[in-house]
């Protein structure tokens, strides 16, 4: 049995559908778990996308995210279902929760996994190491095994599944479970595509010369229906917020199309985007390292190339 920990607000995030798809491909039965506000609805959606069963917890203790409280819920669900594998997304949520869950269950954890398969009575995961320069095959010790899956690395579960009712999971919390919890959430970027969920990402670097020129990145992302990313250099300079940072100390993305504009291609940045299915680089320096990983490259000034691209895209769309 595989336990999938769902993410989402009003509806399931794309990563949750990818977790369900990966679990389906592994076989052996899938139970989905929703936690927090709207968990029952997310669990119901998981059933519609092929989960064999679904559990949810909507108690006051988990209305706001608390890593310890959520870890208690997941461990209880794993015990109830007899799961031999627990899947989470390699997102900010999964990266925070999975280590605590690993400690609670005394189980091994494979993080940022890009491929997963059964091996006898266990699981073997493939994950990037050395900033994406190599891949390691990791056999996860302990039961249940834990893994966080990289977004956009697995197929999404399709709709058309069952319409069964999810079951409420009874969990007894302790005082220490909520000693650290979210007290408020400030939402930003309303209407924008979330970086790790995006199928197309357009990122900008110091080659854009000034923060106001990032409007060109936004224009290209909007024209393509994608998300805006940034290199660490421009984030450290205060040009863009940290949630947009792509790289080893930012977010890891694996979109179908990644466009790097004015980014030289430092190894730390490549670690966050080198698994993209198609990479396009725009840079004035023909010797920039980014061209070594790019499928297509444009040697030119991004400030001139991007407006031409946007105009051509808008012409094709009209």
C-alpha positions as CSV (number, residue, x, y, z in Angstrom):
1,X,0.0,0.0,0.0
2,X,1.3,3.5,-0.9
3,X,0.2,6.5,1.0
4,X,0.1,9.8,-0.9
5,X,0.2,13.1,1.1
6,X,-1.9,15.6,-0.8
7,X,-1.2,19.4,-1.3
8,X,-3.6,22.1,-2.4
9,X,-5.8,24.9,-1.2
10,X,-9.3,24.8,-2.8
11,X,-8.2,22.1,-5.2
12,X,-5.3,19.6,-5.6
13,X,-2.0,21.0,-6.8
14,X,-0.4,19.5,-9.9
15,X,2.2,17.8,-7.8
16,X,-0.5,15.9,-6.0
17,X,-1.7,14.5,-9.3
18,X,1.9,13.6,-10.1
19,X,2.2,11.8,-6.8
20,X,-1.0,9.8,-7.5
21,X,0.3,9.0,-11.0
22,X,3.6,7.7,-9.7
23,X,1.8,5.6,-7.1
24,X,-0.5,4.1,-9.7
25,X,2.5,3.1,-11.8
26,X,4.2,1.4,-8.9
27,X,1.0,-0.6,-8.2
28,X,-0.1,-2.2,-5.0
29,X,-2.9,0.1,-3.9
30,X,-3.1,3.8,-3.3
31,X,-4.5,5.7,-0.3
32,X,-4.6,9.5,-0.5
33,X,-4.4,11.7,2.6
34,X,-5.7,15.2,2.9
35,X,-4.7,17.4,5.9
36,X,-6.0,20.8,7.1
37,X,-8.6,23.2,5.8
38,X,-10.4,21.7,2.7
39,X,-8.8,18.3,3.2
40,X,-12.1,16.4,2.6
41,X,-12.5,18.1,-0.8
42,X,-8.9,17.3,-1.8
43,X,-9.4,13.7,-0.6
44,X,-12.5,13.5,-2.7
45,X,-10.7,14.8,-5.8
46,X,-8.0,12.2,-5.2
47,X,-10.6,9.4,-5.4
48,X,-11.8,10.9,-8.7
49,X,-8.2,10.7,-10.0
50,X,-7.7,7.0,-9.2
51,X,-6.9,6.7,-5.5
52,X,-8.3,3.4,-4.2
53,X,-9.1,5.0,-0.8
54,X,-8.8,8.5,0.8
55,X,-8.5,9.8,4.4
56,X,-8.7,13.3,5.7
57,X,-8.1,15.3,8.9
58,X,-9.7,18.7,9.3
59,X,-9.3,19.3,13.1
60,X,-8.4,22.7,14.6
61,X,-4.8,21.4,15.3
62,X,-4.1,21.2,11.6
63,X,-6.1,24.2,10.3
64,X,-2.8,26.1,10.1
65,X,0.3,24.2,9.1
66,X,2.4,22.7,11.9
67,X,5.1,20.3,10.9
68,X,4.9,18.2,14.1
69,X,1.1,18.0,14.0
70,X,1.2,17.0,10.3
71,X,3.9,14.4,11.0
72,X,1.6,12.9,13.6
73,X,-1.3,12.7,11.2
74,X,0.8,11.1,8.4
75,X,2.4,8.6,10.8
76,X,-1.1,7.6,12.1
77,X,-2.4,7.2,8.5
78,X,0.6,5.1,7.6
79,X,0.0,2.9,10.6
80,X,-3.7,2.6,9.8
81,X,-3.2,1.7,6.1
82,X,-0.1,-0.5,6.6
83,X,1.6,1.6,4.0
84,X,5.1,0.5,2.9
85,X,5.8,3.7,1.0
86,X,4.8,7.4,1.8
87,X,5.0,9.9,-1.1
88,X,5.2,13.7,-0.7
89,X,6.2,16.4,-3.2
90,X,9.7,17.9,-3.2
91,X,8.1,21.3,-2.5
92,X,8.6,23.7,0.4
93,X,5.8,21.7,2.2
94,X,7.3,18.3,1.5
95,X,10.8,19.3,2.2
96,X,9.8,20.7,5.6
97,X,7.5,17.8,6.6
98,X,9.4,14.7,5.2
99,X,12.5,14.9,7.5
100,X,10.3,15.2,10.6
101,X,8.2,12.3,9.4
102,X,11.4,10.3,8.8
103,X,12.5,10.9,12.3
104,X,9.1,10.0,13.8
105,X,8.9,6.7,11.8
106,X,12.6,5.9,12.0
107,X,12.5,5.3,8.2
108,X,14.8,6.2,5.4
109,X,14.0,9.2,3.1
110,X,14.9,9.7,-0.5
111,X,14.6,13.4,-1.5
112,X,14.0,15.1,-4.8
113,X,13.4,11.8,-6.6
114,X,13.1,11.8,-10.4
115,X,12.4,8.1,-10.9
116,X,11.1,5.4,-8.5
117,X,10.6,1.6,-8.9
118,X,9.9,-1.4,-6.8
119,X,12.8,-3.7,-6.0
120,X,11.7,-6.9,-4.2
121,X,10.0,-5.8,-1.0
122,X,11.5,-2.4,-1.1
123,X,12.0,0.7,-3.4
124,X,14.9,2.1,-5.3
125,X,14.9,5.8,-6.1
126,X,16.9,7.8,-8.7
127,X,17.9,11.3,-7.5
128,X,20.3,14.0,-8.7
129,X,23.5,14.6,-6.7
130,X,26.5,17.0,-7.0
131,X,24.2,19.8,-8.2
132,X,22.7,17.7,-10.9
133,X,26.0,16.5,-12.4
134,X,25.3,12.9,-11.6
135,X,22.4,10.6,-10.4
136,X,22.4,8.2,-7.5
137,X,20.4,5.0,-7.2
138,X,19.2,4.9,-3.6
139,X,17.5,2.0,-1.9
140,X,15.3,3.3,0.9
141,X,15.7,1.6,4.3
142,X,12.9,1.0,6.8
143,X,9.1,0.6,6.6
144,X,7.4,2.6,5.5
145,X,9.9,4.1,3.0
146,X,9.6,7.8,2.4
147,X,10.2,9.8,-0.8
148,X,9.7,13.3,-2.0
149,X,9.2,13.5,-5.8
150,X,10.5,16.4,-7.9
151,X,7.6,18.3,-9.6
152,X,7.1,17.7,-13.3
153,X,9.2,14.5,-13.2
154,X,6.2,12.1,-13.1
155,X,3.1,11.7,-15.1
156,X,-0.2,13.1,-13.7
157,X,-3.0,10.8,-12.7
158,X,-6.0,11.2,-15.1
159,X,-9.5,11.9,-14.0
160,X,-12.4,9.5,-14.3
161,X,-11.8,7.5,-11.2
162,X,-14.2,6.4,-8.5
163,X,-16.6,8.6,-6.6
164,X,-16.3,6.9,-3.2
165,X,-16.5,8.9,0.1
166,X,-13.3,9.8,1.9
167,X,-13.0,8.7,5.5
168,X,-12.2,10.9,8.4
169,X,-9.1,9.9,10.3
170,X,-9.2,10.1,14.1
171,X,-5.9,11.5,15.5
172,X,-5.1,12.4,19.1
173,X,-2.7,15.3,19.3
174,X,-0.4,16.3,22.1
175,X,0.4,19.8,23.3
176,X,3.8,19.8,21.8
177,X,2.5,19.1,18.3
178,X,1.4,22.7,17.9
179,X,4.2,24.5,19.7
180,X,5.3,25.9,16.3
181,X,2.6,26.8,13.8
182,X,1.8,29.3,11.1
183,X,-0.1,32.3,12.5
184,X,-0.7,34.2,9.3
185,X,-0.2,33.8,5.6
186,X,0.4,36.7,3.1
187,X,-0.5,35.7,-0.4
188,X,1.3,37.4,-3.2
189,X,1.3,37.3,-7.0
190,X,-2.5,36.7,-7.4
191,X,-3.3,35.2,-10.7
192,X,0.3,34.2,-11.5
193,X,1.4,30.7,-12.2
194,X,3.2,29.1,-9.3
195,X,6.9,28.5,-10.1
196,X,7.1,24.8,-9.2
197,X,3.7,24.0,-10.8
198,X,4.5,25.8,-14.1
199,X,4.9,23.9,-17.4
200,X,6.9,26.9,-18.8
201,X,9.3,29.0,-16.8
202,X,11.0,32.2,-18.0
203,X,14.0,33.2,-15.8
204,X,16.1,36.3,-15.7
205,X,19.6,37.2,-14.5
206,X,22.0,40.0,-14.1
207,X,22.2,40.2,-17.9
208,X,19.0,42.3,-17.8
209,X,21.1,45.1,-16.3
210,X,18.4,46.7,-14.1
211,X,15.4,45.5,-12.0
212,X,12.9,47.5,-14.1
213,X,13.9,45.4,-17.2
214,X,12.4,42.3,-15.5
215,X,9.1,43.6,-17.0
216,X,10.4,41.9,-20.2
217,X,10.6,38.6,-18.4
218,X,7.1,39.1,-17.1
219,X,5.8,39.9,-20.6
220,X,7.4,36.8,-22.1
221,X,6.1,34.6,-19.3
222,X,2.6,36.1,-19.7
223,X,2.7,35.5,-23.5
224,X,3.6,31.9,-23.0
225,X,1.3,31.2,-20.0
226,X,4.3,30.5,-17.8
227,X,5.9,31.5,-14.5
228,X,8.7,34.0,-13.7
229,X,11.9,32.8,-12.2
230,X,15.2,34.5,-11.3
231,X,18.8,33.7,-10.6
232,X,20.3,34.0,-7.1
233,X,22.3,37.1,-8.2
234,X,19.2,39.2,-8.9
235,X,17.4,37.9,-5.8
236,X,20.4,38.8,-3.6
237,X,20.5,42.2,-5.3
238,X,16.9,42.8,-4.3
239,X,15.5,42.8,-7.8
240,X,13.1,39.9,-7.3
241,X,11.6,38.1,-4.3
242,X,13.2,34.9,-3.0
243,X,10.1,32.7,-3.9
244,X,11.1,33.2,-7.6
245,X,14.7,32.1,-7.1
246,X,15.7,29.0,-9.1
247,X,18.7,27.0,-8.1
248,X,20.5,25.1,-5.3
249,X,19.4,27.6,-2.6
250,X,16.1,28.3,-4.3
251,X,13.5,26.2,-6.0
252,X,14.0,23.2,-8.2
253,X,11.9,23.2,-11.4
254,X,11.5,20.7,-14.2
255,X,9.2,22.4,-16.7
256,X,8.6,21.3,-20.3
257,X,10.2,24.6,-21.4
258,X,12.8,26.7,-19.5
259,X,14.0,30.0,-20.9
260,X,17.1,31.5,-19.3
261,X,17.5,35.2,-20.1
262,X,20.8,36.9,-19.2
263,X,21.8,34.0,-16.9
264,X,25.4,32.9,-17.2
265,X,24.7,29.4,-15.9
266,X,26.5,29.0,-12.6
267,X,26.5,25.5,-11.2
268,X,24.1,26.5,-8.4
269,X,21.6,27.7,-10.9
270,X,21.9,24.7,-13.1
271,X,21.2,22.5,-10.1
272,X,17.7,23.9,-10.0
273,X,16.7,23.7,-13.7
274,X,19.0,21.2,-15.6
275,X,16.3,18.5,-15.5
276,X,13.9,20.7,-17.6
277,X,12.8,18.9,-20.7
278,X,13.7,21.8,-23.2
279,X,16.1,24.6,-22.3
280,X,16.5,27.8,-24.3
281,X,19.3,30.2,-23.4
282,X,19.6,33.9,-24.3
283,X,23.0,35.5,-23.5
284,X,25.4,38.0,-25.1
285,X,28.4,35.8,-24.1
286,X,28.8,32.9,-26.5
287,X,31.0,31.1,-24.0
288,X,28.5,31.3,-21.1
289,X,28.1,27.9,-19.3
290,X,24.4,28.0,-19.8
291,X,24.8,27.1,-23.5
292,X,26.4,23.8,-22.4
293,X,23.1,22.6,-21.1
294,X,20.8,24.4,-23.5
295,X,18.9,22.7,-26.3
296,X,18.7,26.0,-28.2
297,X,20.8,29.1,-27.7
298,X,20.5,32.7,-28.9
299,X,23.7,34.8,-28.7
300,X,22.4,38.3,-28.3
301,X,21.3,41.0,-25.9
302,X,18.2,39.7,-23.9
303,X,16.9,43.3,-23.9
304,X,16.6,43.1,-27.7
305,X,15.8,39.4,-28.2
306,X,12.9,39.2,-25.6
307,X,10.7,42.0,-27.1
308,X,11.1,40.4,-30.6
309,X,10.1,37.0,-29.2
310,X,7.0,38.5,-27.5
311,X,6.0,40.3,-30.6
312,X,6.3,37.1,-32.7
313,X,4.4,35.0,-30.1
314,X,1.6,37.6,-30.0
315,X,1.4,37.6,-33.8
316,X,1.2,33.8,-33.9
317,X,-1.6,33.9,-31.3
318,X,-3.7,36.5,-33.0
